[in-house]
């Protein structure tokens, strides 16, 4: 509902409550990723990067969202002009998504395409 109405600030608060209430469940990592996306849509790349990094640091073992979080982190770094950090994030996306995701679908396919662009291929 918040996303359809572009109420990203309100959505951040809801996701923050989810994270605070269920810190040991997979939904907490997803909430942090969604906080990062909301900040991206609001134009707050620094806060987006912070949220993505927090998700990755606190939930590196989770499968299901962490590869997408790495992809979004890479995009945020790329938008900031930090190509090396972006490349590292995209490569991490591939590494954690290997054997978990279809290599021809999101986010693995997207990460490979970003890596190719960065490397000029």
Z-matrix of the N, CA and C atoms (Angstrom, degrees):
N
C 1 1.441
C 2 1.534 1 110.71
N 3 1.328 2 117.35 1 -47.56
C 4 1.460 3 120.51 2 -179.45
C 5 1.524 4 111.22 3 -60.93
N 6 1.336 5 115.71 4 -38.71
C 7 1.464 6 119.52 5 -177.43
C 8 1.524 7 111.27 6 -70.62
N 9 1.306 8 116.55 7 -39.40
C 10 1.462 9 119.36 8 178.30
C 11 1.514 10 111.65 9 -62.69
N 12 1.310 11 116.66 10 -34.70
C 13 1.465 12 121.65 11 -179.12
C 14 1.524 13 112.55 12 -94.26
N 15 1.344 14 116.36 13 1.92
C 16 1.464 15 123.10 14 179.75
C 17 1.528 16 112.16 15 57.83
N 18 1.310 17 115.52 16 38.91
C 19 1.468 18 121.65 17 176.96
C 20 1.523 19 108.39 18 -98.23
N 21 1.328 20 114.46 19 68.07
C 22 1.458 21 120.06 20 -172.43
C 23 1.518 22 113.25 21 -70.08
N 24 1.311 23 118.11 22 -33.28
C 25 1.465 24 120.22 23 178.56
C 26 1.524 25 109.99 24 -64.44
N 27 1.330 26 116.73 25 -42.21
C 28 1.459 27 120.66 26 177.47
C 29 1.528 28 110.44 27 -66.13
N 30 1.325 29 115.95 28 -39.37
C 31 1.464 30 119.95 29 179.36
C 32 1.524 31 110.92 30 -62.51
N 33 1.320 32 117.18 31 -39.60
C 34 1.461 33 120.67 32 178.46
C 35 1.519 34 110.39 33 -57.32
N 36 1.309 35 117.21 34 -42.67
C 37 1.463 36 120.90 35 -179.80
C 38 1.526 37 111.62 36 -64.56
N 39 1.322 38 116.81 37 -39.79
C 40 1.469 39 120.06 38 178.25
C 41 1.524 40 110.00 39 -65.74
N 42 1.338 41 116.86 40 -46.15
C 43 1.466 42 119.91 41 179.25
C 44 1.522 43 111.21 42 -64.05
N 45 1.317 44 117.63 43 -35.61
C 46 1.467 45 120.69 44 178.37
C 47 1.540 46 110.37 45 -64.15
N 48 1.338 47 115.90 46 -39.34
C 49 1.472 48 119.52 47 177.85
C 50 1.535 49 110.68 48 -65.90
N 51 1.323 50 116.40 49 -38.83
C 52 1.471 51 119.87 50 177.21
C 53 1.523 52 109.25 51 -61.56
N 54 1.317 53 116.45 52 -48.10
C 55 1.467 54 121.30 53 179.46
C 56 1.532 55 110.70 54 -58.84
N 57 1.326 56 117.00 55 -46.97
C 58 1.467 57 121.01 56 -178.44
C 59 1.524 58 112.51 57 -66.27
N 60 1.330 59 117.10 58 -34.48
C 61 1.464 60 122.04 59 -176.47
C 62 1.523 61 112.66 60 -79.97
N 63 1.335 62 116.76 61 -35.72
C 64 1.470 63 121.24 62 -174.58
C 65 1.531 64 112.07 63 -125.81
N 66 1.329 65 118.60 64 55.42
C 67 1.463 66 120.77 65 -173.65
C 68 1.532 67 115.23 66 -65.20
N 69 1.319 68 117.95 67 -17.37
C 70 1.460 69 119.93 68 -177.54
C 71 1.533 70 113.03 69 -100.07
N 72 1.329 71 117.24 70 1.54
C 73 1.461 72 120.69 71 -179.16
C 74 1.529 73 111.00 72 -103.81
N 75 1.329 74 115.72 73 158.18
C 76 1.466 75 120.66 74 178.31
C 77 1.525 76 112.84 75 -55.28
N 78 1.301 77 116.24 76 -30.88
C 79 1.462 78 120.65 77 -177.75
C 80 1.531 79 111.32 78 -62.28
N 81 1.324 80 117.99 79 -24.39
C 82 1.469 81 121.09 80 178.84
C 83 1.520 82 110.63 81 -67.78
N 84 1.331 83 117.41 82 -40.60
C 85 1.468 84 120.43 83 177.55
C 86 1.514 85 110.05 84 -65.76
N 87 1.324 86 116.37 85 -42.30
C 88 1.461 87 120.17 86 177.80
C 89 1.531 88 110.41 87 -62.14
N 90 1.322 89 116.80 88 -39.77
C 91 1.462 90 120.64 89 179.31
C 92 1.530 91 110.89 90 -61.65
N 93 1.337 92 116.78 91 -42.71
C 94 1.467 93 119.85 92 178.09
C 95 1.526 94 111.10 93 -64.01
N 96 1.333 95 116.56 94 -40.96
C 97 1.460 96 119.60 95 177.36
C 98 1.530 97 110.37 96 -61.56
N 99 1.326 98 116.49 97 -42.90
C 100 1.459 99 120.52 98 -179.71
C 101 1.534 100 111.47 99 -67.28
N 102 1.326 101 117.20 100 -34.36
C 103 1.464 102 120.45 101 173.83
C 104 1.523 103 109.04 102 -60.04
N 105 1.333 104 115.90 103 -44.13
C 106 1.461 105 120.28 104 177.54
C 107 1.521 106 111.85 105 -60.32
N 108 1.326 107 117.33 106 -44.33
C 109 1.466 108 120.25 107 178.82
C 110 1.526 109 111.24 108 -62.57
N 111 1.325 110 116.45 109 -42.92
C 112 1.479 111 119.37 110 178.63
C 113 1.526 112 110.64 111 -60.41
N 114 1.318 113 116.78 112 -43.04
C 115 1.465 114 119.49 113 177.73
C 116 1.527 115 110.74 114 -63.03
N 117 1.335 116 116.95 115 -37.91
C 118 1.464 117 120.36 116 176.58
C 119 1.520 118 109.92 117 -59.86
N 120 1.311 119 117.08 118 -48.04
C 121 1.465 120 121.56 119 -178.69
C 122 1.530 121 111.81 120 -65.20
N 123 1.329 122 116.24 121 -25.64
C 124 1.471 123 120.31 122 176.42
C 125 1.530 124 111.97 123 -85.47
N 126 1.333 125 116.71 124 -6.10
C 127 1.462 126 120.70 125 -179.68
C 128 1.519 127 114.10 126 85.80
N 129 1.325 128 117.40 127 15.82
C 130 1.471 129 122.75 128 -179.21
C 131 1.523 130 109.56 129 -101.53
N 132 1.322 131 117.21 130 71.27
C 133 1.467 132 120.70 131 -174.97
C 134 1.517 133 112.75 132 -61.05
N 135 1.339 134 117.40 133 -37.38
C 136 1.459 135 119.29 134 -179.54
C 137 1.527 136 111.25 135 -62.74
N 138 1.320 137 117.47 136 -40.38
C 139 1.465 138 120.78 137 178.00
C 140 1.526 139 110.78 138 -72.00
N 141 1.326 140 116.44 139 -32.37
C 142 1.466 141 120.30 140 176.80
C 143 1.526 142 109.31 141 -64.30
N 144 1.319 143 116.44 142 -48.89
C 145 1.459 144 121.15 143 179.45
C 146 1.529 145 110.11 144 -58.34
N 147 1.299 146 116.59 145 -42.61
C 148 1.468 147 121.34 146 179.15
C 149 1.534 148 110.94 147 -60.47
N 150 1.321 149 117.08 148 -43.56
C 151 1.472 150 120.63 149 179.91
C 152 1.521 151 111.25 150 -66.70
N 153 1.341 152 117.44 151 -43.31
C 154 1.465 153 120.52 152 178.59
C 155 1.526 154 110.79 153 -62.22
N 156 1.325 155 116.45 154 -44.15
C 157 1.467 156 120.14 155 -179.97
C 158 1.523 157 111.42 156 -63.66
N 159 1.317 158 116.44 157 -39.00
C 160 1.469 159 120.84 158 178.53
C 161 1.532 160 109.69 159 -62.46
N 162 1.321 161 116.52 160 -43.70
C 163 1.470 162 120.33 161 178.80
C 164 1.523 163 110.71 162 -61.24
N 165 1.313 164 116.41 163 -45.68
C 166 1.462 165 121.43 164 -178.73
C 167 1.526 166 111.06 165 -65.85
N 168 1.319 167 117.12 166 -42.41
C 169 1.464 168 120.79 167 -179.09
C 170 1.524 169 112.77 168 -68.63
N 171 1.328 170 116.71 169 -37.23
C 172 1.459 171 119.92 170 -176.52
C 173 1.525 172 113.50 171 -86.80
N 174 1.332 173 117.34 172 -24.44
C 175 1.457 174 120.29 173 -174.83
C 176 1.533 175 112.19 174 -133.38
N 177 1.330 176 119.11 175 49.67
C 178 1.462 177 120.05 176 -176.10
C 179 1.527 178 113.77 177 -67.49
N 180 1.320 179 117.26 178 -20.32
C 181 1.460 180 122.75 179 -175.86
C 182 1.519 181 113.95 180 -86.78
N 183 1.315 182 117.70 181 -13.17
C 184 1.461 183 120.02 182 -174.97
C 185 1.522 184 111.64 183 -75.73
N 186 1.305 185 114.83 184 138.19
C 187 1.458 186 119.21 185 172.68
C 188 1.526 187 107.26 186 -103.95
N 189 1.282 188 115.86 187 153.24
C 190 1.453 189 119.30 188 177.46
C 191 1.515 190 113.27 189 116.61
N 192 1.324 191 117.36 190 -45.24
C 193 1.460 192 119.66 191 -179.47
C 194 1.514 193 112.91 192 -124.27
N 195 1.309 194 117.42 193 -23.75
C 196 1.462 195 119.66 194 -171.38
C 197 1.523 196 111.59 195 -62.66
N 198 1.337 197 117.92 196 -33.96
C 199 1.458 198 119.61 197 177.44
C 200 1.525 199 110.90 198 -65.77
N 201 1.322 200 116.63 199 -40.08
C 202 1.471 201 120.21 200 176.73
C 203 1.525 202 110.65 201 -65.52
N 204 1.323 203 116.37 202 -37.90
C 205 1.461 204 120.35 203 178.63
C 206 1.520 205 110.47 204 -61.88
N 207 1.340 206 116.82 205 -42.63
C 208 1.467 207 119.97 206 175.95
C 209 1.525 208 111.29 207 -61.34
N 210 1.331 209 117.08 208 -40.12
C 211 1.466 210 119.98 209 178.59
C 212 1.527 211 110.42 210 -61.11
N 213 1.324 212 116.80 211 -49.02
C 214 1.467 213 120.15 212 -179.62
C 215 1.523 214 111.75 213 -63.97
N 216 1.319 215 117.05 214 -36.22
C 217 1.461 216 120.61 215 176.05
C 218 1.527 217 109.65 216 -62.03
N 219 1.317 218 116.31 217 -45.01
C 220 1.459 219 120.61 218 178.52
C 221 1.520 220 112.29 219 -60.12
N 222 1.316 221 116.60 220 -42.31
C 223 1.465 222 120.56 221 178.51
C 224 1.526 223 110.32 222 -62.93
N 225 1.332 224 116.50 223 -43.54
C 226 1.472 225 120.11 224 179.23
C 227 1.528 226 110.76 225 -61.79
N 228 1.324 227 116.81 226 -43.95
C 229 1.469 228 119.86 227 177.43
C 230 1.528 229 110.71 228 -62.89
N 231 1.306 230 117.00 229 -41.52
C 232 1.464 231 120.71 230 179.83
C 233 1.523 232 110.51 231 -61.81
N 234 1.320 233 116.74 232 -41.86
C 235 1.463 234 121.20 233 178.06
C 236 1.527 235 111.80 234 -65.34
N 237 1.322 236 116.57 235 -24.67
C 238 1.465 237 122.03 236 177.25
C 239 1.526 238 111.78 237 -87.57
N 240 1.335 239 116.52 238 -2.08
C 241 1.458 240 120.37 239 -179.92
C 242 1.517 241 114.20 240 81.15
N 243 1.322 242 117.19 241 14.45
C 244 1.462 243 122.19 242 -178.68
C 245 1.530 244 109.13 243 -98.76
N 246 1.327 245 115.66 244 76.90
C 247 1.464 246 121.52 245 -172.68
C 248 1.520 247 113.55 246 -62.74
N 249 1.332 248 117.67 247 -39.80
C 250 1.467 249 119.60 248 -178.84
C 251 1.529 250 111.54 249 -64.89
N 252 1.320 251 116.46 250 -43.92
C 253 1.463 252 119.88 251 178.29
C 254 1.526 253 110.34 252 -66.52
N 255 1.331 254 116.42 253 -37.62
C 256 1.461 255 120.43 254 177.84
C 257 1.525 256 110.10 255 -62.72
N 258 1.315 257 116.17 256 -46.45
C 259 1.461 258 121.15 257 179.85
C 260 1.528 259 110.89 258 -58.71
N 261 1.322 260 116.32 259 -44.30
C 262 1.465 261 120.72 260 178.30
C 263 1.529 262 110.99 261 -60.71
N 264 1.325 263 116.93 262 -43.29
C 265 1.469 264 120.44 263 179.83
C 266 1.533 265 110.97 264 -64.46
N 267 1.340 266 117.18 265 -42.54
C 268 1.465 267 120.01 266 179.19
C 269 1.525 268 111.10 267 -65.05
N 270 1.333 269 117.03 268 -39.16
C 271 1.459 270 120.50 269 177.58
C 272 1.529 271 111.00 270 -66.15
N 273 1.323 272 117.37 271 -36.67
C 274 1.465 273 120.88 272 175.55
C 275 1.523 274 110.97 273 -65.74
N 276 1.326 275 116.57 274 -36.57
C 277 1.464 276 121.02 275 176.03
C 278 1.521 277 109.70 276 -57.74
N 279 1.329 278 116.01 277 -47.01
C 280 1.464 279 120.23 278 179.21
C 281 1.522 280 111.25 279 -62.58
N 282 1.326 281 116.38 280 -42.80
C 283 1.464 282 120.90 281 -176.93
C 284 1.528 283 111.95 282 -64.08
N 285 1.318 284 117.99 283 -46.78
C 286 1.467 285 119.77 284 -177.42
C 287 1.523 286 112.02 285 -78.50
N 288 1.321 287 117.29 286 -20.84
C 289 1.457 288 120.54 287 179.39
C 290 1.513 289 114.16 288 -88.48
N 291 1.329 290 116.28 289 -12.69
C 292 1.462 291 120.71 290 -178.09
C 293 1.531 292 110.45 291 -61.24
N 294 1.311 293 115.73 292 127.01
C 295 1.447 294 121.29 293 179.84
C 296 1.518 295 114.47 294 78.95
N 297 1.343 296 116.28 295 -7.05
C 298 1.458 297 121.06 296 -179.88
C 299 1.530 298 110.14 297 -105.85
N 300 1.314 299 115.50 298 -39.06
C 301 1.468 300 122.16 299 -176.21
C 302 1.523 301 111.16 300 -113.91
N 303 1.307 302 114.88 301 155.30
C 304 1.458 303 121.63 302 172.91
C 305 1.524 304 106.95 303 -67.71
N 306 1.348 305 118.34 304 123.11
C 307 1.462 306 120.56 305 -176.61
C 308 1.529 307 114.33 306 -65.70
N 309 1.314 308 116.92 307 -11.30
C 310 1.467 309 120.09 308 179.65
C 311 1.523 310 112.85 309 -103.06
N 312 1.327 311 116.38 310 12.61
C 313 1.471 312 120.61 311 -179.86
C 314 1.518 313 110.53 312 -129.58
N 315 1.331 314 114.90 313 171.84
C 316 1.451 315 122.98 314 176.57
C 317 1.524 316 108.90 315 -59.05
N 318 1.280 317 119.45 316 140.63
C 319 1.457 318 131.54 317 -2.26
C 320 1.535 319 113.61 318 -94.33
N 321 1.343 320 116.31 319 -6.50
C 322 1.464 321 120.03 320 -174.77
C 323 1.529 322 111.64 321 -63.78
N 324 1.303 323 116.37 322 -46.78
C 325 1.465 324 120.30 323 179.37
C 326 1.527 325 110.29 324 -58.83
N 327 1.326 326 116.69 325 -44.17
C 328 1.467 327 121.55 326 -179.53
C 329 1.526 328 111.24 327 -63.19
N 330 1.321 329 116.79 328 -42.47
C 331 1.470 330 120.68 329 179.92
C 332 1.525 331 110.43 330 -61.50
N 333 1.340 332 116.63 331 -44.06
C 334 1.467 333 119.78 332 177.98
C 335 1.532 334 111.08 333 -61.09
N 336 1.321 335 117.53 334 -40.52
C 337 1.464 336 120.89 335 179.65
C 338 1.527 337 111.25 336 -65.46
N 339 1.331 338 117.66 337 -40.94
C 340 1.466 339 120.43 338 177.57
C 341 1.524 340 110.84 339 -65.18
N 342 1.324 341 117.51 340 -41.10
C 343 1.461 342 121.00 341 178.30
C 344 1.522 343 109.88 342 -60.67
N 345 1.320 344 117.37 343 -44.39
C 346 1.464 345 121.33 344 179.34
C 347 1.529 346 111.19 345 -61.33
N 348 1.327 347 116.30 346 -41.38
C 349 1.489 348 119.26 347 177.87
C 350 1.509 349 111.76 348 -63.89
N 351 1.316 350 116.46 349 -44.21
C 352 1.472 351 120.15 350 -179.50
C 353 1.523 352 110.62 351 -62.57
N 354 1.328 353 115.44 352 -41.56
C 355 1.468 354 119.58 353 -178.43
C 356 1.523 355 112.10 354 -82.79
N 357 1.326 356 117.91 355 0.06
C 358 1.452 357 121.57 356 175.86
C 359 1.510 358 114.86 357 74.58
N 360 1.314 359 116.49 358 31.90
C 361 1.459 360 119.55 359 179.28
C 362 1.500 361 110.73 360 -105.00
